[in-house]
């Protein structure tokens, strides 16, 4: 009986210490895939899969996948309607606390240039469905990009989240910067850093990404 009690006590202390680990002290990483696939002059398919970790290579915090249809309004303006699935582990350092979430999202995107400086605006509304509850997010992102050479470019962005389901409207903020490398006409690679301010926490994330852009329009003879 004493041995069982001792094992239980050690297990409880171990779990408690893990639960007390501070995610703010860890450098996490996001492994990202983003895709854009043209199917006509006006329509394209947007796809995305992110594997987000509390720490580099372990303790996955979240998987998120998105699929959407994008409509090109003109050369600078487009809109997207899509669906997202998320699986999130809210407990850092221990297994558990995971829940599934479904979202419907709408994007309005505007792009323009000032000389060589590219500016991108994204306004996103999300309707969330999780644990028999619903929620609503409004997000605005401003991104800047600048070409360094024919292959390399640099970027910086800031995105703020608003939650209108009670309490403070401010939800969180993402600030990031990094570099992109054009491997080919189809493939781009991304290396960046992002700071997340959420629930009074400041989290640091490395971003490693691949973007694939394909054109499935029928070629004119």
N, C-alpha and C positions, 0 to 999 in steps of 0.2 A: 504493500500500500504506500509506503514511504517513497519507494522508487517511482511509482506512478505519479505521486504528487510532485516529486522533484522534476520529473520529465515534463509534466504539465506546466510547472512554474517556469522552467527554462524556456519552453516553447512560447509561453505568454510573454516573457521578457524579450525574447528575440523578435517576436512579431511587433511588440510595442516599440522597440528601438528602430526597426525598419520603418514603421509608420511615422516615426518622428524625423526621418530623414528629410532634409530640406531640398525641394526641387530647385530652388533658386541657386543652389551651389553647384548644380550639375550643368554641364554643357550637352544639350540634346542635339539631335539631328533629324532633319526631314529628308526622306528620299522621295523624289517627286517625278511623276510623269504627267505631261500636259500635251494634249493633241488637238489639232485643228485640221479638219478634212473637208475640203470644198467638194460639193456635189452639184452645184450650179452657179450661175453668176451671182445669185442673191443668197443662196443657202449654203451653210456649212454645218458640220457636226463637231461639237466640242466634247472632248473626253478628258478625264483627269483621274489619277490614282495617287494618293499620298500615303506614305507609311511614316508616322511621326513618333519619335522615340524620346522618352525622358532623358536617356543617356545614350552615348554613341554606341550603337550596335546592340543595345539591350533595353529591356523594360519599355515595350511599346505602349505609348500613350493613346494613340488614335490611328485608325484607318479611315480614310474618307475617299469615296469614289463619286464622281459626277459625270453626268451625261446630259447634253443639251443640244438644242437646235438654234443656230444663230442666223438672223436675217440681216442682210446688209441694206441699210436704208439709203446711204450714199457713201461717198469716199471717206467720210470722217465719222459717220455715225452708224451704229449697229445695235441690235437687241437680241437677247438670248432668253429662252425659256427652257428650264431643265429640272432634273431630279438629282438628289444627292442621298447617299447612304453613309452613315457614320457608325463606327463601333469604337467606343471610348472607354478607357480604363481611368477612372478618377482617382485611384489609390496609388500613389507613388511609392515604389519600393516593395510592394507586396502584390500578389495576384488578387484580383477581385475588384469590385466597384465598377464593373463594366456594364454599359447599357447600350442598346441599339437606338438609332435615331434615323428618321426619314425626313427629308426636306424637299420642298418645291421652291425653286428660286427663279427670279427674274433679274436680268442684267440690262442696263443701258450703258453703252460704251461709246466714248468719244475720243478721237485721236487727232492731234494736229502737231505742227512743227513751228518752232521759232528758230530760223536758220537750221543748224544741224541738231538742235536740241529737240527731242521728241517728248511730247506730253500726252499722257493717257489718263483719262478719267473713267472710273467705273462706279456706278451707283447700283447696289445690289439689295434687293428685298428677299428675305427668306421666311418661309412659313415652316415651322418646326413641329414634328409629331414624335413624342417620346413618352414612355411610361404613362400612356393614356392621358397625356397632357398636350397642349398646343402652345406654341410661342411664336414670337415675331421679332425678327432682326432687320435693321436697316444699316447698310455698310456703305461707306464712301472711301474710295482709294484714289490717290493722286500719285502717278508714277512719272519719273523723268528718266530718259535714256540718252546716251551720247555715244556715237561711234568713235572708237579709238583707232581702228584700222578696218580693212576689208573683212577681217575675221572676228575681231574683238570689239566688244562694246561694254559700257558700264551703265549701271542703273541705280536708282534710289527710289523708294516709295514709302508712303505712309498711309495706313488704313485705320479708320476709326469705326467702331461698332456702337450702335444704339439699340437698346432693348426697351420696348414700350409696354411690357407686361407687368409693370409695377416697380416701385423703388426708383433708384436713380436711372435716368435715361442712358447715361454712359455705361458701356459694357466692358470694352477693352480697346487696346490700341496696338497695332503692329507697325514697327519701323524697321526697314531693311535696306540693304545695299549689296552690291556684288558685281560680278562680271559674267558675260555670256560669250561663248565661242561658237562660231558658225562652222560646224563640221562639214556640212554640205547644204544644198538647197533645201533638203528635207529635215535635217537633224541639227539642233542646237543644244549645247551643253551649258549648264549654269552652276556657278559656285557663288554662294552668298552667305550673309549673316543676317539674322533677324532678332530684334528685341521685342518681347511680348510683355505688355503690362496688362495684367488680368487679376481681379480679386486681390488687389494690393500686392501682388507678386510681380517680380520682374524676372522673366525667363529668357535665357540665351539659347539660340538655335542656329546651327549650321544648316545650310540648304544645299543639297546636291540634286540637280535636276536634269532631265532630258526632255526636250520639246520636239515633237514630230509634226510637221505640216505637210499634208499631201493634197494633191489636186486630182479629183476623179471626174472632172468635167469632160464631156466628149469633145475631142479636138475637131475643129472645123476642117473640112477637106479643102 
